């Protein structure tokens, strides 16, 4: 792994699957992917992991850009 690839990693290497829509269905609604399954049986767990990872990345970016006191 080269020096620049360590610093400038592309987020497209993330193999988390398709990106969920902005408005997620309720648990007992049909899944957004069109599989015919209910959301709770199809993508609920995957979407929760995706959203948690996204939230962690946003918090890390916000913390990295905040001023340091002390």
Beta strands, then each sheet from edge to edge (+ up, - down):
end
